[in-house]
Amino acid sequence: VEDVDLQEDGVVVVHARPRAGERGRCGRCGRRSPGYDRGEGRRRWRALDPGTIRAYLEAEAPRVRCARHGVVVARVPWARHGAWHTRDFEDQAAWLATQAPKSAITRLLRDSWRGVGGIITRVVADRRARVADPLDGLRRIGIDEISYRRGQRDIMGVVCHDSGDTHRLSNARMEAANATSAITRRAFGFHSARALIALAMLTLGGLCPPLPGRALT
């Protein structure tokens, strides 16, 4: 952190830069790459609010030339590639998307529900690369609550329309999601079908991140 600025409109701006070991890396793969240009100069990422004050993190956003991905914005440790929010902000939004009604989420985060859809899509894509995913391989999905008589336990059927594979989840996980129809209703207003799939994976697939700063219990 280089400086903290409280602006006249009550917004806090934290001026920062990556540590030396984090600079000059591809925003997609993290490979150290030669610099290309300064990009569009300094940019801001929305951060978690300290109380009632809106907060942003501001830093340079140079571009590098990656051998694999070409010219891309350099990676920063506090945000996912292509995001306009910090990693902690996105993780909190993803956790809230599985726990609270969307009206409460948008008022608490001061962001649109469509914006939340983009956030959870990035969170799921990031966590699928690092966490074991029971819904791995799904791209276009159909979800239904189906009753199978196997030891008096209902089964949730999740079908991949591309491969025809059926993934089955326990009744406990299904009930924790408050039935599948709730997912489709809550996803109304998202900008793309990918956000609906991401919401299903967060809720049913075990990909929901913990709240930032809270240890898993």
C-alpha positions as CSV (number, residue, x, y, z in Angstrom):
1,V,0.0,0.0,0.0
2,E,1.4,3.3,-1.1
3,D,-1.2,5.7,0.1
4,V,-4.8,6.0,1.3
5,D,-7.0,8.8,0.1
6,L,-10.4,9.8,1.5
7,Q,-12.1,11.8,-1.2
8,E,-14.7,14.5,-0.9
9,D,-17.5,12.3,-1.8
10,G,-16.7,9.9,1.0
11,V,-15.0,7.3,-1.1
12,V,-11.8,5.6,0.2
13,V,-9.1,4.9,-2.5
14,V,-6.2,2.7,-1.6
15,H,-3.2,3.3,-3.9
16,A,-1.2,0.1,-4.2
17,R,1.3,-1.9,-6.3
18,P,2.2,-5.6,-6.4
19,R,5.3,-6.8,-4.6
20,A,8.4,-7.2,-6.8
21,G,7.9,-11.0,-7.1
22,E,4.3,-10.5,-8.4
23,R,5.1,-8.0,-11.1
24,G,5.4,-8.7,-14.8
25,R,3.3,-11.9,-14.9
26,C,0.7,-12.9,-17.4
27,G,-2.8,-12.2,-16.1
28,R,-4.1,-15.6,-17.4
29,C,-1.4,-18.1,-16.5
30,G,0.9,-16.2,-14.1
31,R,4.0,-16.9,-16.2
32,R,6.7,-14.1,-15.9
33,S,6.6,-12.2,-19.2
34,P,8.4,-9.2,-20.8
35,G,6.6,-5.9,-20.5
36,Y,4.6,-4.6,-23.5
37,D,3.2,-1.1,-22.5
38,R,1.5,0.8,-19.7
39,G,-2.0,-0.4,-20.9
40,E,-4.6,2.3,-20.1
41,G,-2.7,3.6,-17.1
42,R,-4.0,3.4,-13.6
43,R,-7.3,1.6,-12.9
44,R,-9.6,0.9,-9.9
45,W,-11.0,-2.3,-8.5
46,R,-14.0,-2.2,-6.2
47,A,-13.0,-3.4,-2.7
48,L,-15.0,-4.5,0.3
49,D,-16.6,-1.6,2.1
50,P,-15.1,-0.5,5.4
51,G,-18.4,0.0,7.2
52,T,-20.7,2.3,5.2
53,I,-17.9,3.8,3.0
54,R,-17.4,2.7,-0.5
55,A,-13.8,1.6,-1.2
56,Y,-11.6,1.1,-4.2
57,L,-8.1,-0.1,-4.8
58,E,-6.1,1.8,-7.4
59,A,-2.9,0.7,-9.2
60,E,-1.1,0.7,-12.5
61,A,-2.4,-1.9,-15.0
62,P,0.5,-2.5,-17.5
63,R,0.4,-5.1,-20.2
64,V,2.9,-7.9,-20.8
65,R,3.5,-10.1,-23.8
66,C,3.0,-13.8,-22.8
67,A,4.4,-16.5,-25.0
68,R,1.2,-18.5,-24.6
69,H,-1.6,-15.8,-24.4
70,G,-0.1,-12.9,-26.3
71,V,-0.5,-9.3,-25.0
72,V,-2.6,-9.3,-21.8
73,V,-2.9,-7.1,-18.7
74,A,-0.4,-8.1,-16.1
75,R,-1.6,-10.1,-13.1
76,V,-2.3,-8.5,-9.8
77,P,-2.5,-10.5,-6.6
78,W,-5.7,-8.8,-5.3
79,A,-8.0,-9.5,-8.3
80,R,-8.9,-12.2,-10.9
81,H,-8.0,-11.5,-14.5
82,G,-10.6,-9.4,-16.2
83,A,-12.3,-8.4,-13.0
84,W,-13.3,-4.9,-11.8
85,H,-13.6,-6.1,-8.2
86,T,-11.0,-7.4,-5.8
87,R,-10.8,-11.2,-5.1
88,D,-12.3,-10.7,-1.5
89,F,-15.2,-8.7,-2.9
90,E,-16.0,-11.4,-5.5
91,D,-15.7,-14.3,-2.9
92,Q,-18.1,-12.5,-0.6
93,A,-20.5,-11.9,-3.4
94,A,-20.3,-15.6,-4.4
95,W,-20.9,-16.7,-0.8
96,L,-23.9,-14.4,-0.4
97,A,-25.4,-15.7,-3.7
98,T,-25.9,-19.1,-2.1
99,Q,-27.2,-17.7,1.3
100,A,-29.3,-14.6,0.8
101,P,-32.1,-13.3,-1.5
102,K,-30.8,-11.2,-4.4
103,S,-32.5,-8.0,-3.2
104,A,-30.5,-8.2,0.0
105,I,-27.3,-9.0,-1.9
106,T,-27.5,-6.1,-4.3
107,R,-28.3,-3.6,-1.5
108,L,-25.5,-4.9,0.7
109,L,-22.9,-4.9,-2.1
110,R,-24.3,-1.9,-3.9
111,D,-24.0,-3.7,-7.2
112,S,-26.5,-4.9,-9.8
113,W,-27.7,-8.6,-9.9
114,R,-26.4,-8.8,-13.4
115,G,-23.0,-7.7,-12.1
116,V,-23.2,-10.5,-9.5
117,G,-23.8,-12.9,-12.3
118,G,-20.5,-12.0,-13.9
119,I,-18.7,-12.2,-10.6
120,I,-19.9,-15.7,-9.7
121,T,-19.0,-16.9,-13.2
122,R,-15.3,-15.8,-12.6
123,V,-15.3,-17.3,-9.1
124,V,-16.5,-20.7,-10.3
125,A,-14.0,-20.8,-13.2
126,D,-11.2,-20.0,-10.8
127,R,-12.2,-22.5,-8.2
128,R,-12.8,-25.3,-10.7
129,A,-9.1,-25.1,-11.5
130,R,-8.2,-25.6,-7.8
131,V,-10.9,-27.5,-6.1
132,A,-12.3,-31.0,-6.8
133,D,-15.6,-30.5,-8.7
134,P,-18.3,-33.1,-8.7
135,L,-19.9,-31.4,-11.7
136,D,-16.7,-31.3,-13.7
137,G,-17.2,-31.3,-17.4
138,L,-20.7,-29.7,-17.4
139,R,-21.2,-27.0,-20.0
140,R,-24.9,-27.0,-20.9
141,I,-26.9,-28.5,-18.1
142,G,-30.4,-29.5,-17.2
143,I,-31.3,-29.9,-13.5
144,D,-34.3,-31.7,-12.1
145,E,-35.5,-33.1,-8.9
146,I,-36.1,-36.8,-9.5
147,S,-37.2,-39.5,-7.1
148,Y,-35.2,-42.7,-7.2
149,R,-36.0,-45.5,-4.8
150,R,-32.5,-46.3,-3.5
151,G,-32.7,-46.8,0.2
152,Q,-35.4,-44.2,0.6
153,R,-33.2,-41.4,-0.7
154,D,-34.2,-39.0,-3.4
155,I,-31.6,-38.1,-6.0
156,M,-30.9,-34.9,-7.7
157,G,-30.3,-35.5,-11.5
158,V,-27.9,-33.1,-13.3
159,V,-27.7,-33.9,-17.0
160,C,-25.0,-32.6,-19.4
161,H,-26.8,-32.0,-22.7
162,D,-23.5,-32.2,-24.7
163,S,-22.3,-35.6,-23.5
164,G,-25.5,-37.1,-22.1
165,D,-23.8,-37.9,-18.8
166,T,-25.9,-37.8,-15.6
167,H,-24.4,-36.6,-12.4
168,R,-26.3,-37.5,-9.2
169,L,-26.2,-35.5,-6.0
170,S,-27.6,-36.5,-2.6
171,N,-30.9,-35.4,-1.2
172,A,-29.2,-33.5,1.6
173,R,-27.3,-31.3,-0.9
174,M,-30.5,-30.8,-2.9
175,E,-32.5,-29.7,0.1
176,A,-29.6,-27.4,1.1
177,A,-30.2,-25.6,-2.2
178,N,-33.9,-25.3,-1.4
179,A,-34.9,-27.1,-4.6
180,T,-33.6,-26.6,-8.0
181,S,-36.4,-24.3,-9.2
182,A,-35.2,-21.8,-6.7
183,I,-31.9,-21.6,-8.6
184,T,-33.6,-20.9,-11.9
185,R,-35.8,-18.3,-10.3
186,R,-33.0,-16.5,-8.6
187,A,-30.9,-16.5,-11.8
188,F,-33.5,-14.4,-13.5
189,G,-31.9,-11.2,-14.6
190,F,-28.4,-12.6,-15.2
191,H,-26.8,-11.6,-18.5
192,S,-25.8,-15.1,-19.7
193,A,-26.6,-18.8,-19.2
194,R,-23.0,-19.2,-17.8
195,A,-24.1,-17.3,-14.7
196,L,-27.0,-19.7,-14.1
197,I,-24.6,-22.7,-14.5
198,A,-22.2,-20.9,-12.1
199,L,-25.0,-20.4,-9.5
200,A,-25.9,-24.1,-9.7
201,M,-22.2,-25.1,-9.2
202,L,-21.8,-22.7,-6.3
203,T,-24.9,-24.0,-4.6
204,L,-24.8,-27.7,-5.5
205,G,-21.2,-28.4,-6.6
206,G,-19.2,-27.6,-3.5
207,L,-17.4,-24.7,-5.2
208,C,-18.7,-21.9,-2.9
209,P,-15.7,-20.0,-1.4
210,P,-15.6,-19.2,2.3
211,L,-16.3,-15.7,3.5
212,P,-13.1,-13.6,3.3
213,G,-11.2,-13.6,6.6
214,R,-13.3,-16.4,8.1
215,A,-11.7,-19.7,8.8
216,L,-13.6,-22.8,7.6
217,T,-15.4,-24.6,10.5
